[in-house]
Amino acid sequence: MRLKIGLALVLALVAVALLAPVLSPYPPAAQLDLYALRAAAPSLAHPLGTDQYSRDLLSRLLNGARISLTIALLAVAISVTVGTLVGLVAGYAGGLADATLMRVVDAGLARGDRVIRYPTSMLKDGQAVQAAAPMRASMAASGPRGAK
């Protein structure tokens, strides 16, 4: 039962993210009426209100779901790829390579994702890379054990 509820929530989030341009009542970056709607409270026209630049918060939330979903899928894809490759190399090479790679993975798992998260969060200037790098690095640490 819990699996069905979780799957329904994930599918609903994906559907909302994919249909965001259709569902959002206003363009996400559009400044409506800078004086009258500045930080307006929720109303029928703006169900979540507006921000200090009079942008509709519902539109920004719906369109932000697309970006969040993209970053999450990117992080999972990269972590699965890196984790599988490290596990396959360790399993195929064996010996010293296996022992060395698995100790690195064990260190990452024992210390938590902090060992990998902080150095990788400064890899590039782009915000998406900064958000995806810690997620993919911390998730990739658990992949080699399963791939091996």
C-alpha positions as CSV (number, residue, x, y, z in Angstrom):
1,M,0.0,0.0,0.0
2,R,2.8,2.4,0.9
3,L,4.5,1.6,-2.4
4,K,1.4,2.5,-4.3
5,I,1.0,5.8,-2.5
6,G,4.7,6.7,-3.0
7,L,4.5,5.8,-6.7
8,A,1.4,7.9,-7.1
9,L,3.1,10.9,-5.5
10,V,6.2,10.5,-7.7
11,L,4.1,10.2,-10.8
12,A,2.0,13.2,-9.8
13,L,5.2,15.2,-9.3
14,V,6.6,14.1,-12.7
15,A,3.2,15.0,-14.3
16,V,3.1,18.4,-12.7
17,A,6.8,19.1,-13.7
18,L,6.1,18.0,-17.3
19,L,2.9,20.0,-17.6
20,A,4.3,23.1,-15.8
21,P,4.1,25.4,-18.9
22,V,0.4,24.5,-19.4
23,L,-0.6,24.6,-15.7
24,S,1.1,27.8,-14.6
25,P,-1.2,30.7,-14.8
26,Y,1.6,33.3,-15.6
27,P,5.1,33.1,-17.0
28,P,7.5,32.3,-14.0
29,A,9.7,35.3,-14.5
30,A,7.0,37.8,-15.4
31,Q,6.8,40.9,-13.2
32,L,3.1,41.7,-13.1
33,D,2.3,45.0,-11.4
34,L,5.3,46.0,-9.5
35,Y,3.4,48.3,-7.1
36,A,0.0,46.8,-6.6
37,L,1.1,43.1,-6.4
38,R,4.4,43.5,-4.6
39,A,4.5,40.7,-1.9
40,A,0.7,40.2,-2.2
41,A,-1.1,37.7,0.0
42,P,-2.7,34.7,-1.6
43,S,-5.8,35.4,-3.6
44,L,-8.0,33.8,-6.3
45,A,-5.7,35.3,-9.0
46,H,-2.5,34.3,-7.2
47,P,-3.2,31.2,-5.0
48,L,0.2,31.3,-3.4
49,G,0.6,35.0,-3.5
50,T,3.5,37.0,-5.1
51,D,7.1,37.7,-4.2
52,Q,8.7,41.1,-3.7
53,Y,9.1,41.5,-7.4
54,S,5.4,40.8,-8.0
55,R,6.1,37.4,-9.6
56,D,3.4,34.7,-9.2
57,L,4.7,32.1,-6.7
58,L,2.5,29.2,-8.0
59,S,4.0,29.7,-11.5
60,R,7.5,29.8,-10.1
61,L,6.9,26.7,-8.0
62,L,5.5,24.7,-10.9
63,N,8.4,25.7,-13.2
64,G,10.9,25.1,-10.4
65,A,9.7,21.5,-10.2
66,R,11.0,20.9,-13.7
67,I,14.5,22.1,-12.7
68,S,14.5,20.0,-9.5
69,L,13.4,16.9,-11.3
70,T,16.1,17.4,-14.0
71,I,18.8,17.8,-11.4
72,A,17.6,14.7,-9.5
73,L,17.5,12.6,-12.6
74,L,21.0,13.9,-13.6
75,A,22.4,13.1,-10.1
76,V,20.9,9.5,-10.1
77,A,22.2,8.8,-13.7
78,I,25.7,10.0,-13.0
79,S,25.9,8.2,-9.6
80,V,24.7,4.9,-11.1
81,T,27.1,5.2,-13.9
82,V,30.1,6.0,-11.7
83,G,29.2,3.5,-9.1
84,T,28.7,0.7,-11.6
85,L,32.0,1.5,-13.4
86,V,34.0,1.6,-10.2
87,G,32.4,-1.7,-9.1
88,L,33.0,-3.4,-12.4
89,V,36.7,-2.2,-12.5
90,A,37.2,-3.5,-9.0
91,G,35.6,-6.8,-9.7
92,Y,37.3,-7.4,-13.0
93,A,40.8,-6.2,-12.0
94,G,40.7,-7.9,-8.6
95,G,43.8,-7.9,-6.4
96,L,45.3,-4.6,-5.4
97,A,42.9,-2.5,-7.6
98,D,39.9,-4.2,-5.9
99,A,41.2,-3.7,-2.4
100,T,42.2,0.0,-3.1
101,L,38.9,0.9,-4.8
102,M,36.8,-0.8,-2.1
103,R,38.8,0.9,0.7
104,V,38.0,4.3,-0.9
105,V,34.4,3.4,-1.2
106,D,34.4,2.1,2.4
107,A,35.9,5.3,3.6
108,G,33.2,7.3,1.8
109,L,30.5,5.1,3.4
110,A,32.0,5.1,6.9
111,R,32.4,8.8,7.0
112,G,29.2,9.5,5.4
113,D,28.8,11.6,2.3
114,R,30.7,14.5,3.8
115,V,34.0,13.2,2.6
116,I,32.8,13.4,-1.0
117,R,30.2,16.2,-0.8
118,Y,32.3,19.2,0.3
119,P,35.2,19.0,-2.2
120,T,32.9,18.2,-5.2
121,S,30.5,21.1,-4.5
122,M,33.1,23.5,-5.7
123,L,33.8,21.8,-9.1
124,K,32.2,24.3,-11.4
125,D,30.5,27.7,-11.4
126,G,27.1,26.5,-12.7
127,Q,24.4,26.2,-10.0
128,A,23.0,22.9,-11.5
129,V,26.5,21.3,-11.3
130,Q,26.9,22.6,-7.7
131,A,23.6,21.0,-6.7
132,A,24.1,17.8,-8.6
133,A,27.7,17.1,-7.7
134,P,27.2,16.4,-4.0
135,M,24.2,14.2,-4.7
136,R,25.8,12.2,-7.4
137,A,29.1,11.8,-5.4
138,S,27.4,10.7,-2.2
139,M,25.1,8.3,-4.1
140,A,27.9,6.9,-6.2
141,A,29.7,5.7,-3.1
142,S,27.2,3.0,-2.5
143,G,27.1,1.8,-6.1
144,P,30.3,-0.2,-6.4
145,R,29.3,-2.6,-3.6
146,G,26.2,-3.6,-5.6
147,A,28.0,-3.7,-8.9
148,K,30.8,-5.9,-7.6
